[in-house]
Amino acid sequence: MESFGAWGLIPPILTITLAFVTKDVVISLFLGIFTGSLIVSGGNPFAAMTHLVDLIAGSLNDGWNIRIFLFCAMLGGLVGMLSRTGSAKAFGRWAAKKLHGGRSSLLMAWFCGLLVFVDDYFNSLAVGTVMRPITDKHKIPRAQLAYILDSTAAPVCILMPISSWVVTVMSIVKGSEGFERFGISELSFFLRTIPYNIYAILTLVMVLATTQANLNFGPMAASIRYARSTGKLYNEAYGQAPGEVSVEDGSARARAIDMLLPIIVLIVIAVLMFPMTTWMQARDGATVVTIADAMRSMTLADAFNNTDASRALFYAVIFTTVITYIYYLCRGLFTPKTASDALVDGIKSMVPALIILTMAWTIGTIIKSSPEDGGLGLATFLSKTVVGGGFPLQLVPIIAVALSALISFSTGTSWGTFAIMIPIVMPIAVGLAEAKGLDGAATLNATLIAVGAVLSGAVFGDHASPISDTTILSSVGSGCPHLEHVKTQMPYAVTVMLCASFGYLLGGVFLNEIVAWAGTLAVFALALAILPRKWAQD
């Protein structure tokens, strides 16, 4: 038996429905997994629970998964140490000396958001802590700062190869039906999705258009006028602004380099480790004995393409954490006791994400695996059903982005959306492409568009949803009333989403990212030509 047929649809449908109703992704994923286990176990609840526990343990028993799990935990610890030293405030003091106008302050906030890409929570709070005194000095409404913080959180984290977001995507892709056909590493696959992640990239462009070209409209334009006419940086009609929130103990000894150095070290070590892990694993003790032998046996491009990203990133974060720990102690920015507390607190902050990550692996396993391996075989069933039913490949990206946006917006999280949608979309895209007789390169291209659509839809929901953690933290970090932030940001996010959706429609038809971007940018330019003139009042 290849699958449980339509019965396999129950867990993902139940998970999506519960996510909408409960707004709790962890419980929804757990119950979805339990329902799948119940089907596999023939309706026996005791057997289903033991099967579920075995699935979770099996997910963490995998070498790739456990290294990614530990990478995320240690990344949280590194962010915890960064938060405790006062280095972000020191960077802000340095930046304030270089900025002499409101527009340059907004540009610096955007740049800092790009720089602090390792964690979305730290991004919203640290950049807000750094930039709020500067933007306040230049009478910039808090809603504008909140929009920049939110727009450089999830959209940036999903584009950078060295973040907990990206390793989560790579892990889910790695376990999805059809990936093994491409013969490339998870890192290579992710890097190739970047041009198709239209929403995330266009959101960063939208920030520049509104802050540097002053193409504001809707409620944001109203908030800017209110700040200019009254001198108040937020509108009390939306409620009180959050109080001053500090994510740092602060230190008079901290300097701007104390924030930059750990990030630079992490990037450099990770880049070095991507090919290094391939060379290390290539040693066979016979013909390839040393690293030098391994380097001579393959090109640098092959070493990058065949890398084990889980090893490279785990090594990088361990070395970076140790170097940062020693550096901060030598600088006198904290004591061994406060350093340990900061490390532990940072790891604790990652626990909810780690739970979602584990549940994502588990539901992916039960969706993908055959009944003989304790799964539902849903990926095989969906692929064959969709292919046999003559479903048009051209519509997969637009449907994927719409469903992902709906799920993520309703639940406020993108990680759970990744876990639900990628294992379903990937085998469908691969099956339809192969049924059309496309070659390997074209099949990969069709799959990249489909997965890019999932990523875009999921990031939109995380960015725009009022119940998203990053949306809330962006309000806190900027000191903006939450309702004002949500209302002023929503038209911008929806505009970008609609433009991206048009691009995915074209991209699905032509299976070409250039066509997708040409259509997206044409609609985007039209929107920015019309909306600031027609929707200047609110």
Secondary structure in CASP SS format (residue, H / E / C, confidence):
PFRMAT SS
TARGET T0000
AUTHOR 0000-0000-0000
METHOD secondary structure of the structure
MODEL  1
M C 1.00
E C 1.00
S C 1.00
F C 1.00
G H 1.00
A H 1.00
W H 1.00
G H 1.00
L H 1.00
I H 1.00
P H 1.00
P H 1.00
I H 1.00
L H 1.00
T H 1.00
I H 1.00
T H 1.00
L H 1.00
A H 1.00
F H 1.00
V H 1.00
T H 1.00
K C 1.00
D C 1.00
V H 1.00
V H 1.00
I H 1.00
S H 1.00
L H 1.00
F H 1.00
L H 1.00
G H 1.00
I H 1.00
F H 1.00
T H 1.00
G H 1.00
S H 1.00
L H 1.00
I H 1.00
V H 1.00
S C 1.00
G C 1.00
G C 1.00
N C 1.00
P H 1.00
F H 1.00
A H 1.00
A H 1.00
M H 1.00
T H 1.00
H H 1.00
L H 1.00
V H 1.00
D H 1.00
L H 1.00
I H 1.00
A H 1.00
G H 1.00
S H 1.00
L H 1.00
N H 1.00
D C 1.00
G H 1.00
W H 1.00
N H 1.00
I H 1.00
R H 1.00
I H 1.00
F H 1.00
L H 1.00
F H 1.00
C H 1.00
A H 1.00
M H 1.00
L H 1.00
G H 1.00
G H 1.00
L H 1.00
V H 1.00
G H 1.00
M H 1.00
L H 1.00
S H 1.00
R H 1.00
T C 1.00
G C 1.00
S H 1.00
A H 1.00
K H 1.00
A H 1.00
F H 1.00
G H 1.00
R H 1.00
W H 1.00
A H 1.00
A H 1.00
K H 1.00
K H 1.00
L C 1.00
H C 1.00
G C 1.00
G H 1.00
R H 1.00
S H 1.00
S H 1.00
L H 1.00
L H 1.00
M H 1.00
A H 1.00
W H 1.00
F H 1.00
C H 1.00
G H 1.00
L H 1.00
L H 1.00
V C 1.00
F C 1.00
V C 1.00
D C 1.00
D H 1.00
Y H 1.00
F H 1.00
N H 1.00
S H 1.00
L H 1.00
A H 1.00
V H 1.00
G H 1.00
T H 1.00
V H 1.00
M H 1.00
R H 1.00
P H 1.00
I H 1.00
T H 1.00
D H 1.00
K H 1.00
H C 1.00
K C 1.00
I C 1.00
P C 1.00
R H 1.00
A H 1.00
Q H 1.00
L H 1.00
A H 1.00
Y H 1.00
I H 1.00
L H 1.00
D H 1.00
S H 1.00
T C 1.00
A C 1.00
A H 1.00
P H 1.00
V H 1.00
C H 1.00
I C 1.00
L C 1.00
M C 1.00
P C 1.00
I C 1.00
S C 1.00
S H 1.00
W H 1.00
V H 1.00
V H 1.00
T H 1.00
V H 1.00
M H 1.00
S H 1.00
I H 1.00
V H 1.00
K H 1.00
G C 1.00
S C 1.00
E C 1.00
G C 1.00
F H 1.00
E H 1.00
R H 1.00
F H 1.00
G C 1.00
I C 1.00
S C 1.00
E H 1.00
L H 1.00
S H 1.00
F H 1.00
F H 1.00
L H 1.00
R H 1.00
T H 1.00
I H 1.00
P H 1.00
Y H 1.00
N C 1.00
I H 1.00
Y H 1.00
A H 1.00
I H 1.00
L H 1.00
T H 1.00
L H 1.00
V H 1.00
M H 1.00
V H 1.00
L H 1.00
A H 1.00
T H 1.00
T H 1.00
Q H 1.00
A C 1.00
N C 1.00
L C 1.00
N C 1.00
F C 1.00
G H 1.00
P H 1.00
M H 1.00
A H 1.00
A H 1.00
S H 1.00
I H 1.00
R H 1.00
Y H 1.00
A H 1.00
R H 1.00
S H 1.00
T H 1.00
G C 1.00
K C 1.00
L C 1.00
Y C 1.00
N C 1.00
E H 1.00
A H 1.00
Y H 1.00
G C 1.00
Q C 1.00
A C 1.00
P C 1.00
G C 1.00
E C 1.00
V C 1.00
S C 1.00
V C 1.00
E C 1.00
D C 1.00
G C 1.00
S C 1.00
A C 1.00
R C 1.00
A C 1.00
R C 1.00
A H 1.00
I H 1.00
D H 1.00
M H 1.00
L H 1.00
L H 1.00
P H 1.00
I H 1.00
I H 1.00
V H 1.00
L H 1.00
I H 1.00
V H 1.00
I H 1.00
A H 1.00
V H 1.00
L H 1.00
M H 1.00
F H 1.00
P H 1.00
M H 1.00
T H 1.00
T H 1.00
W H 1.00
M H 1.00
Q H 1.00
A H 1.00
R C 1.00
D C 1.00
G C 1.00
A C 1.00
T C 1.00
V C 1.00
V C 1.00
T C 1.00
I H 1.00
A H 1.00
D H 1.00
A H 1.00
M H 1.00
R H 1.00
S H 1.00
M C 1.00
T C 1.00
L H 1.00
A H 1.00
D H 1.00
A H 1.00
F H 1.00
N H 1.00
N C 1.00
T C 1.00
D C 1.00
A H 1.00
S H 1.00
R H 1.00
A H 1.00
L H 1.00
F H 1.00
Y H 1.00
A H 1.00
V H 1.00
I H 1.00
F H 1.00
T H 1.00
T H 1.00
V H 1.00
I H 1.00
T H 1.00
Y H 1.00
I H 1.00
Y H 1.00
Y H 1.00
L H 1.00
C H 1.00
R H 1.00
G C 1.00
L C 1.00
F C 1.00
T C 1.00
P H 1.00
K H 1.00
T H 1.00
A H 1.00
S H 1.00
D H 1.00
A H 1.00
L H 1.00
V H 1.00
D H 1.00
G H 1.00
I H 1.00
K H 1.00
S H 1.00
M C 1.00
V H 1.00
P H 1.00
A H 1.00
L H 1.00
I H 1.00
I H 1.00
L H 1.00
T H 1.00
M H 1.00
A H 1.00
W H 1.00
T H 1.00
I H 1.00
G H 1.00
T H 1.00
I H 1.00
I H 1.00
K H 1.00
S C 1.00
S C 1.00
P H 1.00
E H 1.00
D H 1.00
G C 1.00
G C 1.00
L C 1.00
G C 1.00
L H 1.00
A H 1.00
T H 1.00
F H 1.00
L H 1.00
S H 1.00
K H 1.00
T H 1.00
V H 1.00
V H 1.00
G H 1.00
G C 1.00
G C 1.00
F C 1.00
P C 1.00
L H 1.00
Q H 1.00
L H 1.00
V H 1.00
P H 1.00
I H 1.00
I H 1.00
A H 1.00
V H 1.00
A H 1.00
L H 1.00
S H 1.00
A H 1.00
L H 1.00
I H 1.00
S H 1.00
F H 1.00
S H 1.00
T H 1.00
G C 1.00
T C 1.00
S C 1.00
W H 1.00
G H 1.00
T H 1.00
F H 1.00
A H 1.00
I H 1.00
M H 1.00
I H 1.00
P H 1.00
I H 1.00
V H 1.00
M H 1.00
P H 1.00
I H 1.00
A H 1.00
V H 1.00
G H 1.00
L H 1.00
A H 1.00
E H 1.00
A H 1.00
K C 1.00
G C 1.00
L C 1.00
D C 1.00
G H 1.00
A H 1.00
A H 1.00
T H 1.00
L H 1.00
N H 1.00
A H 1.00
T H 1.00
L H 1.00
I H 1.00
A H 1.00
V H 1.00
G H 1.00
A H 1.00
V H 1.00
L H 1.00
S H 1.00
G H 1.00
A H 1.00
V H 1.00
F H 1.00
G H 1.00
D H 1.00
H H 1.00
A H 1.00
S C 1.00
P C 1.00
I C 1.00
S C 1.00
D H 1.00
T H 1.00
T H 1.00
I H 1.00
L H 1.00
S H 1.00
S H 1.00
V H 1.00
G H 1.00
S H 1.00
G C 1.00
C C 1.00
P C 1.00
H H 1.00
L H 1.00
E H 1.00
H H 1.00
V H 1.00
K H 1.00
T H 1.00
Q H 1.00
M H 1.00
P H 1.00
Y H 1.00
A H 1.00
V H 1.00
T H 1.00
V H 1.00
M H 1.00
L H 1.00
C H 1.00
A H 1.00
S H 1.00
F H 1.00
G H 1.00
Y H 1.00
L H 1.00
L H 1.00
G H 1.00
G H 1.00
V H 1.00
F H 1.00
L C 1.00
N C 1.00
E H 1.00
I H 1.00
V H 1.00
A H 1.00
W H 1.00
A H 1.00
G H 1.00
T H 1.00
L H 1.00
A H 1.00
V H 1.00
F H 1.00
A H 1.00
L H 1.00
A H 1.00
L H 1.00
A H 1.00
I H 1.00
L H 1.00
P H 1.00
R H 1.00
K H 1.00
W C 1.00
A C 1.00
Q C 1.00
D C 1.00
END
